[in-house]
Amino acid sequence: MDREDRDVQGSLTEAKQRKPSPAQLPPARPRQKAQQQRAAEEESQVSEESISVSPELTSWIKLNAKDLKIRMTDCRWAAEVVNDFQDNLLKFLRSSNDQPFFQSADFLNAGSYFEKVKIRSPDEFDMMLKLQVPSRVNVTNLHGGLFYRIDLSRPTRSPIQAFLLENERTVSSSKFLSEMYRVVRKFLKTYKVPEEGCCWEVNRKRIHSPAVTLSLCRPEISSDELISVDLVPALEVQSQGCWPLPECHGPDVDKWLGRKVRLEIKSLPCYFIPKRLKGRNLSEDAKESWRISFSHVEKKIIRSHGNKKTCCESKATKCCRKPCLMLLKSLIEGLKQRFPNELDHLCSYHGKTAFLHTLSIRFDDSMWACQQLPACFLNLLGALQCYACKGFLPHFFVPDYNLFSAAVFPKKALSFLINALEEQRREGLPLLKPPAPLPLLRLMSPSGDDTSEISSDQSSILTAVCSLDTAFVNTLVLVFAVAVVCILFCMQVIGN
């Protein structure tokens, strides 16, 4: 674990992971997966000698990498608010008899904040509310190795029966998510946010989202969102050393993290979240589908990212892996802000997947030296470009699933992405640092020294408004004076 991870004060309490149990070695990888891996290496590996970074671009990349780091005062404030929400929600669930199945719930924190790669502001949090399945289940692959139907292996009288379909075996994802919304709304009726004037609001339900999304707002001052939380219910299924068949070999990290780490990862539980397949005319199974989640594994990989176990434990062993991912996230965010319609299908997970593949290919810590940050980032950006040009970005844990397939990423959007990435490289990455909104978190932070300076653009706007107000007042005075003169003149004429 990084030293910065241990030193951060006020960071959210993470769920304890169970101690991995030893597992048997898996059979040899299929030939198809080996071929895909070789193809991925050829596509994503950019020759070190071919990368030449100008001094101007080097300075620009390093400058933006520094600006992406989150302020410690913002972390403390956000951590206190979200921690309080978590603690009280767990107390509510465990003490309520309204939904017995949720009494054993616990949090599994995941996402960019807990991976220490969140950029600019701690304003988004992903939380998995893990719920243990009381009996053995059978999982049936529905689509691409990511979406499954979950069935109990035998009838049960446990509280999970409230979420079963009419066949009394199939676990309904839609019932789970609807119940999660109901329980959260009931909790918020009695919960009071510790920050005065703030309140949590439940956002409108989205058909393909597995999360109950909440927004922290301060209505008296502004309707803007201060913090967003995605609360995702997740069924915990013990893997017993073997994930579902498409993922049974585990991630390809042998050369990078080692075979032992891969086996440890495989021994972790599987989590399934209530995400529905996209498309029309879906089958009944597809409408009740669950998607396997690897967010807990991704956190483990990214936080323990080094080929040598001492990576980033001291200043002498620092690497630039995380800064590279943060820069790529920033660039993707900038592209989506500039081209919201054309790149609607693009998300940070595409960049994260390219990053994980690059880590397994460029596995040695010496390849990610801090002084090589600009070259390493351009190498990562080049890998994403290669995947886009080939139209093939295999899921890191399910290699048969292509994140750039036409079914999930239209060809027109992919072509636009290729041109946009090429333009960014050619123009010197102008969107690497998109215009940031007003830092609401800093304005809301209770610490006295945590003040925000108004940007030059905002100062210009305020100056213009003040100028308009002054001009308007002067005009009123002039009109009033003219009116008075006219009245006096008329009275004099009438008197004569």
N, C-alpha and C positions, 0 to 999 in steps of 0.2 A: 504494500500500500504506500502511496506517495506520502512524503512528509507533509506536504500542504494539506492532504486529506486529514492527517492527524491534528494539525495545528488550527484548522478552521474552527472558530468558536461559533456556537449558535446554529450549526448545521443540523439538519433534521436527523432524528434518531432512525437508524436503519433496522430493518427486520433481521433477526438472527437467522442465519442459514444453517440448516442441519448438517452435521458432519458427514461428508461423503463416505459411502461404503465401497469396499473394493468390488471391482466388476471384472468379468471375464473379458479377455481380448476378443474383439469382434472379428468376424471373418474378413477375408481380403476384400478391398473395395471393388465394386463392379468396374468393368472395363470402361463403361460409358462415363462414369464419374471421373475416372483417371484421364480420359480424353478431354472431358470438359475442363478439368483443372489445367491441363497443358495448354489448352486454347486460351484459358483465362490469363495464364502467365504470359503468353505471347502477346495478348492484347493489352494487358495493363502494365507490363514492365517497360519503363522508359529508360533508355540508356543514360547512365550518369554522365558520360562524356558529352552527350548531345544537349544537355541543359546548360545554357549560358545566360546568366541573369545580369542585366545591366545594373550599374550602381543606383540609378534612379528607382528601378523596380525593386531592387533589394531594400532600399530605404522605405519604400511605400509598403511593402509586405510586412517588414518588421514593425513599422509604426502602427499598422492596423492590428497586428497581432497583440500589441500592448493594449490597444483601446478596447479589445474584446473582453478583457478580464472584468469580472464583477467586483464592485466595491464591497468591502467587508461590512460596512455599516448597513448596506442594503440587505446583505445575507442575513445578518442578525435579526433585522426587523421582520423580514419575510419568514424566517425560520420560526420565530416566536408565534406569529399568527397561524401558520400552517400546522405547527406542532400542537397548538391548542385545539385546532379543529380536529386533528387526528385523534388526540387523546380523548376528547369528549365524545366523538363519534363511536369510538371503540367501547367506552363506558355505556353509551346508550344501547348499542347492539347487544352487549353481553348481559345487560340487566333487563332487556325487554323480552317479554314473552310473546310479543306480537308476531315475531318471525323467529322461531327457535333455531332454524338452520343457520342463521347469522350469528348466533351466540358464540361460536368458536372462531369467528373471523379474526384475522390479523392482517397487518399491512406489510406489503412487500414493495418498498420504494424503488423505482426504476426511472429511466429517462435521463436526459442530458444533465439535469442539475445534480443528480446523485452519481453520475459518471464523471462529474467535474469538467464537463465540456459545454456547459450552458454559456451563452454569449450575452454580453452587455448588461442584462438585468435579470434578477431572479423572479421573473413574473409568470413563469409557467412550471407546473409540477405535475408529474405523472405518478399515480398511486394505484397499485393493484391491491384490491381487497381480497386476499386469498381465502378460499373456503374449501375445506377438506371434504372430499367425497367419502361417505361412510362405508362404502362397499366397493368391491372390484367392478371395473367397468370395461367395456369393449369399445374401442375407437375404430371408426370406419372412415377411410379416406374418401372424401367427396370431390376434391379438386386440387390437383397440383402438389399434394403433400402439405398444404397449409390449412385446409378446411376439412373439418371432420364432423361426423355424427357420433354422439356419445350415448351409449346404452348401458344400463345397469346389467350386470351378468345374471342377476336373480332378483326376484321381487323383494321389496323392502317396506318396512313400516316406519322408517326413520323420517325426519322432517323434510328430506329431499323429495319426498313423494308429492309435495305441493307444487313441484316444478316439472312433473312428468307429463307426457302427452297421454292420450287415451289408451295407448297400448301398455301403459304403466312400466315402461322400460326406458324409453327415449327421453333424455333430459332436454328440456326446452330452453333455448337461449333467449327467446323473446320473453318468456315468463320471468326469467332471472332478471333481465334488464328492466322490465316494467316494475318488478318488485323492488329493485334497487332504487329506482326513481321515487317510488312511494315512501320507502323507509327514509331516504335522505330528506325529502320534503317534511316528513313528520318530525325528524330530528331538528331541522332548522327552525321549527316553530317555537322550540323551547331553548335553543342555543343562542348565547349572546357573545359576539365577537369581543375579545379583550381590548381591541383598538376602538376608542370612542368614535361614534359616528359611522363606523363601517358595518357592513352586513354582507352575508353571502346570498347570492341569487342563483337559482337553478336555470341554466340555459335551456332553450328549446331542444327537444329530442331530435337527433339526426338519424335517419333510417339505417345508415351503414356504419354508424359509430358505435363502438363497444363501451363507451364511457358515459358516465353522468358528469357533465361538465358544469362547473360552478365558477362564478365570477365574484371576486371581492370588490365591492364598490363603496363609495362614500357619497350617497345621493345628495346630501345637503350642499356639497361643494361642486361636484361634477358627476356626470353619468359615466365617465370613463372607467374602464376596468383597471384595477390595480394589480390583481393577481388572478390567474386562471388555474384551476385544478381539474384534471381529468381523473375521475374516480372510476376505476375499471374493476368489476367483479371478475374473479378468476377461479376456476375450479382447479384445485391441486390434485394431481394424479401421480402417485408414486411410480417412478419409472422402473424400479427394480432392475436397474442396470441396462435397460433397453428402452429407447424411445420408439415411437411409431416407425414403421418400416422405412419410409422415405428419409428419416433422419437417424436411422439406427446406428450409423457409423460415427456420428458426432461430427463436429466441425473439423476442418482440415487445418490443424494447428500443430502437427507433430514436429515440423522443422522449426517452428517459431516458439511455442510455449512448451512443447514436449508431449509425448504420449501419455505421461502420467496425468498431466492437466486435462487432456482430452477425456481420459477415463473418469476423472473427478467430475467433469462437466456432465458426462453422460449419466452419472449416478444421481444428479440433482433431480428433483421432481419436475414433471411436465405441468405446464399451466395452459389452460384453454380459456379463451375470453369469448364472450357472446357477440361475435361479429358475423353479420349476414353476408352471404355471397352477393355480388352485384349482378345485375342483369334482369331481364324480364322473363315472364313465364317460368319462374323457378319451381322446382319440385318441392314437395313438402319437406324433404330432408334438407334441401338447400336453404329454405326459409328458417330452419332451426339449426343452422350450422354453427360450429365453434371453430375459431382459428387458434392454432397453437401459437404460443407466445414465447419468444426467446429473450425478452428484455432483461430478465435476471441473469442470463448467461452473458449477454452483451455487456452488462455492467461489470461482471466479474472479469471479463476479458480486457475491457478498456482500462479498468482500474489496476489490473495486474498485467500490464501490457508488454513488459520487457522480455527479451530473450534471456537476459541474465536477471536473476531474481532481485538484484539490487538496483535495478533501473529506477531513477528518480527518487532514490532514498536520500540523496545528498546533492549539493550543488555540483559536485564533481561528476555525478552520474546522470545529470539531467538529459532528457532527450526532447525532441520537438514533435513527437507523435500527436499529442493532444492539441497543441497550437495549430498544427496542420489541419486537423479535423475541424477545429473552430473556425479557421479561415475559410474552409470549404463550405461550412454551414452558413457563414456570413455571405459568401458569394451567391449561394443558392437563394438565400433570403432576399438579397438585392435583386436577383433576376426575377423572382416571383413578384416583388413589389413593382418592378418596372413593366413586366409583361404578365399581369395577373390572369388574363384570359388564355393567352397562348401557352403558358406554362402551368396551367391549373393542375395537371397531373404530376408535376415535379414536386418532390418533397425531400426533406432532409434525410430520409431513410435511404434514398438512392445514393446520396453522398456517403452515408455511413456504411452502406454495403460495399461500395468501391473502396472505402478506407480499410475495412476488415480484410478484403481480398489483398490489398496492397501490403498490409501488415504480414500476412502469411507468406507473401512472396519476398518482400524485402524484410526478412525476419531478424537480421542481426542488429543489435543496438548501435553499432558503429555507423550504420546507414542512416541513423536519425540523430546525428549530433546537432546540438543546438545551433552552432554556427552555420549549419547547412539548412536552416529553416526555409529560406526562399527557394532553393533548389528542390528540397523535399516537397514543399507545397506544390510547385509546378509539376513535379513528378506525379503527385496524387491527382492534380487537375487533369494531367495528360491521361491518366488511367481512366478517369470518368469519361473523357472524350473518346477514348478507344472503345469503351463499352457502348457508348451511345452510337458511334459510327457503325459498329457491328450489329447494333440492335439486340445485344445479348449481355444482360447483367444478371448472372445467376444469383439466387438467394444464397447467402453465406451458409445457412444451415440446411437448406433444401435445394441442392444444386440443379435439380430438374425444373425448378420454378424460375422462369425468366421475368424479372421485374421490368424489362423493356420490351416485352412481347406486345404485339399489336392489340391484344385483348385487354390489356391493362394500361398501356401507354400508346395512344394512337400514333401512327406513322407521321402524321402532319406535325404533331407536337414534338416528336422525337427529332424530326428534321429541323424544326425551329430551335430546339435545344442545341443541336450540333452547331448551327450557325451562330447562336448567341455565345456559346463557349469560345468558339474560334474568334469572334469579334472581341471578346474580353481579353484574350491573350494578345491579340494584335494591338489593341488600344491601351494596353498596360493595366488591365484590371480596374477600370474606373468604378465598377459597382461593388468592389470589394468592401467598401464601407458605405452602405446605403444611408440616406438621411434618417437619423434616429428621431423618434417622437420625443415630446417633452418628458423628461424622467420623472414620472409621477411618483414612483417609489421613493425617490430621494426627497420629494416635497412632502410626502406623507410620513417619512421617518421621524420618530420622536426625538432623536438625538439632536442636541442643540447645534453641534458643529456640522450637521449634515445638510447644508444649504445648497441650493442649486443656482448657478448663474444663468441668466437669460442669454440665449444665443444672440449673435449679431443680427440674424434675420428677424428674430422676435423683437429685438431692440428697435430695428428699423421700422417694423410694423407699428410698435407702440409710439415711436416718434411721429410717424405719419398720422396716426390717429389723433395725437395731441395737436399736431399742426392743423388738422382739419377742424378740431374743436375750436382752436384759437381764431381761425379764419371765420368760422361760423358766428362766433360771438362778435367779432369786429363788424361783420356784415349786419347783424342785428342792431348794433349800436348806431351804425350809419343810417339804417332805415328809420330807426326811432328818431334820430336827429332831424332827418329830412321831413318826417311826419310832423314833428313839433314846429319846424319852421313854416311848413305849409299851413298848419292850423293858425299860427300867429298872424301870418300874412292874410289869411281869409278873415280873421276877426278884425284886422285893421281896415280891410276894404269895406266890410259891413258897417263898421263904425263911422266911416267917412260918408 
